[in-house]
Protein backbone atom coordinates (compact mmCIF):
# COMPACT_ATOMS: atom_id res chain seq x y z
CA UNK A 1 0.00 0.00 0.00
CA UNK A 2 1.26 3.43 -0.91
CA UNK A 3 2.57 5.23 2.16
CA UNK A 4 0.75 8.46 1.21
CA UNK A 5 -2.58 6.70 1.49
CA UNK A 6 -2.03 5.70 5.11
CA UNK A 7 -3.07 8.98 6.80
CA UNK A 8 -6.16 9.16 4.59
CA UNK A 9 -7.22 5.59 5.41
CA UNK A 10 -6.50 6.02 9.10
CA UNK A 11 -8.72 9.12 9.20
CA UNK A 12 -11.59 7.32 7.55
CA UNK A 13 -11.13 4.36 9.86
CA UNK A 14 -11.44 6.68 12.88
CA UNK A 15 -14.55 8.28 11.40
CA UNK A 16 -16.21 4.90 10.93
CA UNK A 17 -15.13 3.80 14.38
CA UNK A 18 -16.41 6.90 16.17
CA UNK A 19 -19.51 7.58 14.08
CA UNK A 20 -21.83 5.43 16.23
CA UNK A 21 -20.78 7.47 19.26
CA UNK A 22 -21.88 10.77 17.68
CA UNK A 23 -25.47 10.49 18.80
CA UNK A 24 -27.82 12.88 20.51
CA UNK A 25 -28.48 12.59 24.21
CA UNK A 26 -31.60 13.27 26.25
CA UNK A 27 -31.93 14.99 29.62
CA UNK A 28 -35.05 15.58 31.71
CA UNK A 29 -34.83 18.62 33.98
CA UNK A 30 -37.13 19.63 36.85
CA UNK A 31 -38.28 23.24 37.12
CA UNK A 32 -35.88 25.42 39.10
CA UNK A 33 -38.49 28.11 39.86
CA UNK A 34 -42.22 28.66 39.34
CA UNK A 35 -44.98 30.96 40.55
CA UNK A 36 -48.44 32.26 39.68
CA UNK A 37 -49.42 35.80 38.74
CA UNK A 38 -52.83 36.59 40.29
CA UNK A 39 -54.60 39.52 38.62
CA UNK A 40 -54.58 42.22 41.29
CA UNK A 41 -54.10 45.95 40.81
CA UNK A 42 -52.16 46.20 44.08
CA UNK A 43 -49.79 43.35 43.28
CA UNK A 44 -50.38 41.86 46.70
CA UNK A 45 -50.92 38.18 45.84
CA UNK A 46 -48.56 35.31 45.00
CA UNK A 47 -47.88 31.62 45.64
CA UNK A 48 -44.10 31.30 45.40
CA UNK A 49 -43.65 28.25 47.62
CA UNK A 50 -47.06 26.70 47.04
CA UNK A 51 -47.64 23.33 45.45
CA UNK A 52 -49.82 24.56 42.60
CA UNK A 53 -49.81 26.86 39.58
CA UNK A 54 -52.86 28.45 37.95
CA UNK A 55 -53.75 29.57 34.44
CA UNK A 56 -56.83 31.02 32.78
CA UNK A 57 -59.76 33.04 34.05
CA UNK A 58 -61.60 32.21 37.27
CA UNK A 59 -65.28 32.91 37.96
CA UNK A 60 -64.67 35.59 40.58
CA UNK A 61 -60.97 36.33 40.89
CA UNK A 62 -59.73 37.32 37.45
CA UNK A 63 -56.80 36.08 35.38
CA UNK A 64 -54.11 33.63 36.44
CA UNK A 65 -50.77 33.14 34.68
CA UNK A 66 -48.04 30.65 35.54
CA UNK A 67 -44.31 31.41 35.48
CA UNK A 68 -41.79 28.61 35.04
CA UNK A 69 -38.02 28.44 34.62
CA UNK A 70 -35.48 25.62 34.22
CA UNK A 71 -31.79 25.65 35.09
CA UNK A 72 -29.90 24.88 31.86
CA UNK A 73 -26.38 25.60 33.11
CA UNK A 74 -25.51 21.88 33.18
CA UNK A 75 -25.44 22.00 29.36
CA UNK A 76 -22.28 23.47 27.76
CA UNK A 77 -22.87 26.76 25.96
CA UNK A 78 -22.00 25.20 22.59
CA UNK A 79 -24.51 22.37 22.95
CA UNK A 80 -26.83 21.94 19.96
CA UNK A 81 -30.50 21.66 20.95
CA UNK A 82 -32.41 19.24 18.72
CA UNK A 83 -35.85 19.12 20.34
CA UNK A 84 -37.61 20.37 23.48
CA UNK A 85 -40.81 19.25 25.21
CA UNK A 86 -42.37 20.89 28.27
CA UNK A 87 -44.32 18.41 30.39
CA UNK A 88 -46.91 19.62 32.93
CA UNK A 89 -49.95 18.19 34.71
CA UNK A 90 -53.42 19.64 35.27
CA UNK A 91 -54.59 18.61 38.75
CA UNK A 92 -58.00 20.31 38.88
CA UNK A 93 -60.61 21.75 36.51
CA UNK A 94 -63.62 23.88 37.51
CA UNK A 95 -66.48 21.39 37.52
CA UNK A 96 -69.16 21.48 36.21
CA UNK A 97 -68.26 24.60 34.19
CA UNK A 98 -65.04 23.23 32.66
CA UNK A 99 -64.73 23.59 28.89
CA UNK A 100 -61.98 22.47 26.50
CA UNK A 101 -59.39 25.12 25.72
CA UNK A 102 -55.85 25.96 24.71
CA UNK A 103 -52.83 26.86 26.82
CA UNK A 104 -49.77 28.63 25.44
CA UNK A 105 -46.24 29.35 26.63
CA UNK A 106 -44.42 32.60 25.82
CA UNK A 107 -40.78 33.54 26.36
CA UNK A 108 -40.34 35.93 29.28
CA UNK A 109 -38.02 38.89 28.71
CA UNK A 110 -37.46 39.96 32.33
CA UNK A 111 -36.33 38.26 35.53
CA UNK A 112 -38.80 37.38 38.30
CA UNK A 113 -38.84 35.84 41.74
CA UNK A 114 -40.19 33.02 43.85
CA UNK A 115 -40.72 33.96 47.50
CA UNK A 116 -42.06 32.04 50.49
CA UNK A 117 -45.80 32.70 50.04
CA UNK A 118 -48.12 29.68 50.16
CA UNK A 119 -51.75 30.02 49.06
CA UNK A 120 -54.16 28.27 51.46
CA UNK A 121 -56.79 25.72 50.47
CA UNK A 122 -57.06 24.95 46.75
CA UNK A 123 -54.75 27.94 46.13
CA UNK A 124 -56.74 29.78 43.48
CA UNK A 125 -57.12 32.96 45.51
CA UNK A 126 -53.40 33.29 46.26
CA UNK A 127 -51.68 34.43 49.44
CA UNK A 128 -50.13 37.66 50.65
CA UNK A 129 -46.95 38.20 48.61
CA UNK A 130 -43.65 37.76 50.42
CA UNK A 131 -40.37 39.59 49.67
CA UNK A 132 -39.01 38.56 46.28
CA UNK A 133 -42.28 37.08 45.02
CA UNK A 134 -43.53 37.73 41.51
CA UNK A 135 -46.99 39.34 41.47
CA UNK A 136 -49.28 40.83 38.84
CA UNK A 137 -47.33 44.09 38.92
CA UNK A 138 -44.02 43.07 40.56
CA UNK A 139 -41.16 41.04 39.19
CA UNK A 140 -39.84 40.95 42.76
CA UNK A 141 -42.18 42.08 45.53
CA UNK A 142 -41.99 45.01 46.43
CA UNK A 143 -38.92 46.38 44.65
CA UNK A 144 -39.00 45.61 40.90
CA UNK A 145 -41.99 46.15 38.62
CA UNK A 146 -43.01 44.55 35.36
CA UNK A 147 -43.07 46.98 32.45
CA UNK A 148 -46.61 45.73 31.82
CA UNK A 149 -48.90 44.37 34.56
CA UNK A 150 -49.30 40.63 34.07
CA UNK A 151 -45.69 40.03 32.98
CA UNK A 152 -43.23 41.04 30.28
CA UNK A 153 -43.21 38.41 27.54
CA UNK A 154 -43.09 37.87 23.79
CA UNK A 155 -46.59 38.22 22.32
CA UNK A 156 -46.26 35.25 19.97
CA UNK A 157 -46.38 31.85 21.65
CA UNK A 158 -43.50 29.38 21.62
CA UNK A 159 -45.88 26.40 21.82
CA UNK A 160 -49.51 25.53 22.48
CA UNK A 161 -51.31 22.59 24.06
CA UNK A 162 -54.97 21.58 24.16
CA UNK A 163 -56.76 20.62 27.35
CA UNK A 164 -60.07 18.85 27.90
CA UNK A 165 -62.62 19.01 30.70
CA UNK A 166 -60.90 16.32 32.79
CA UNK A 167 -59.99 16.98 36.41
CA UNK A 168 -56.59 15.35 35.89
CA UNK A 169 -54.64 15.22 32.64
CA UNK A 170 -51.24 15.83 31.12
CA UNK A 171 -50.70 19.26 29.56
CA UNK A 172 -47.63 18.84 27.41
CA UNK A 173 -46.13 21.30 24.95
CA UNK A 174 -44.50 19.37 22.13
CA UNK A 175 -41.30 20.51 20.45
CA UNK A 176 -41.54 23.49 18.11
CA UNK A 177 -38.99 25.62 16.31
CA UNK A 178 -39.72 28.38 18.81
CA UNK A 179 -39.22 26.18 21.88
CA UNK A 180 -35.91 24.96 20.46
CA UNK A 181 -34.86 28.54 19.74
CA UNK A 182 -35.75 29.63 23.28
CA UNK A 183 -33.71 26.90 24.92
CA UNK A 184 -30.81 27.26 22.49
CA UNK A 185 -30.57 30.97 23.26
CA UNK A 186 -30.70 30.35 27.02
CA UNK A 187 -28.01 27.69 26.86
CA UNK A 188 -25.78 29.99 24.82
CA UNK A 189 -26.50 33.00 27.05
CA UNK A 190 -27.63 31.86 30.54
CA UNK A 191 -28.26 35.40 31.83
CA UNK A 192 -31.15 35.73 29.37
CA UNK A 193 -32.95 32.67 30.74
CA UNK A 194 -36.10 34.05 32.36
CA UNK A 195 -38.21 31.05 31.43
CA UNK A 196 -41.76 31.03 30.09
CA UNK A 197 -45.13 32.40 31.12
CA UNK A 198 -48.05 30.03 30.59
CA UNK A 199 -51.43 31.46 29.62
CA UNK A 200 -54.69 29.58 29.81
CA UNK A 201 -58.12 30.29 28.40
CA UNK A 202 -58.35 33.99 29.26
CA UNK A 203 -61.50 34.67 27.23
CA UNK A 204 -63.61 32.03 28.96
CA UNK A 205 -64.89 33.09 32.39
CA UNK A 206 -64.69 30.26 34.91
CA UNK A 207 -62.41 28.07 32.79
CA UNK A 208 -59.17 28.28 34.79
CA UNK A 209 -56.93 25.28 35.49
CA UNK A 210 -54.77 24.25 38.44
CA UNK A 211 -51.42 22.60 37.65
CA UNK A 212 -48.85 20.92 39.84
CA UNK A 213 -45.91 23.14 40.78
CA UNK A 214 -42.33 22.04 41.38
CA UNK A 215 -43.00 21.97 45.13
CA UNK A 216 -45.64 19.28 44.61
CA UNK A 217 -44.67 15.76 45.66
CA UNK A 218 -45.52 14.29 42.25
CA UNK A 219 -46.07 15.18 38.60
CA UNK A 220 -43.91 18.29 38.75
CA UNK A 221 -43.19 20.30 35.58
CA UNK A 222 -40.33 18.77 33.60
CA UNK A 223 -38.37 19.79 30.51
CA UNK A 224 -37.21 17.08 28.12
CA UNK A 225 -34.28 18.14 25.93
CA UNK A 226 -32.76 16.15 23.09
CA UNK A 227 -29.31 17.60 22.40
CA UNK A 228 -25.96 16.97 20.78
CA UNK A 229 -23.12 17.51 23.27
CA UNK A 230 -20.46 20.08 22.50
CA UNK A 231 -17.68 17.60 21.68
CA UNK A 232 -19.82 15.47 19.37
CA UNK A 233 -21.20 18.57 17.66
CA UNK A 234 -17.67 19.76 16.90
CA UNK A 235 -16.78 16.27 15.63
CA UNK A 236 -19.85 16.14 13.37
CA UNK A 237 -19.42 19.69 12.07
CA UNK A 238 -15.82 19.01 11.27
CA UNK A 239 -16.73 16.32 8.75
CA UNK A 240 -19.73 17.93 7.08
C-alpha positions, 0 to 999 in steps of 0.5 A: 500500500502506498505510504501516502494513502495511510493517513487518509485511510486512518482518518476514515477508519477513525470516522467509521469507528467513532460515528456510532458514538456521535449520537444525541443525548436526552436529559429531563430537567425539573423546574428550578423556579415557578410561581403564579401571577394573580390579577390584582391591581395592588400586586399583593398576591402570590404563591411562590412556595405553594404546590400549585400553579394556575392559568386562565380566568376564574369565575370571581378572581380574574386572570391567572398566569403561571411562570416557570423556569429551568436551570440549563447551566448543566449543558455546555454553551455550545450544545446543539439543541435538537428538540424540546418538550415541556411536560406539565400536569393539570390537577383540577378543573372547575367542575361542572363549568369546565370547557376544553381550551388551549394553553400557550407558553411565551418567552419571558423577557425579564427576571422574576422571583419566587418567594415564600408565600403559600396560598391556602386551600385549593390555592386559586385565591393566592396568598399575601406576597412575600419579599421577592415574590412575583406578582401581577405588577411586581417582578420581585415584591416590592422592589421591581416592577413589570413593564406591563402588569401581568408580565413582560413576555413575547406576544407570539407563543412558543408552543400551544397545548390543548386541554379537555374538561378532565380533572386530571390530565397531562398538559404537554407542549410538544417541540416546536422551532420556537421552543428549540430557539428559546432553549438554544438561546438560554443555553448559549447565554444563561443570563437571558434565561427568564423562562416562560409564562403560561397562559390559559383560556383567558376569554372564557370566564370560569375556565381556569386550570390548576397545575402541579408546581415544582413543590408538589410531591408528584407530577412536577413540571419537567423539561425534556431536551434532546441535544448533541453535546459540545464535543460530538457537535464539533466532531460532526461539524468538522466532517460535514 
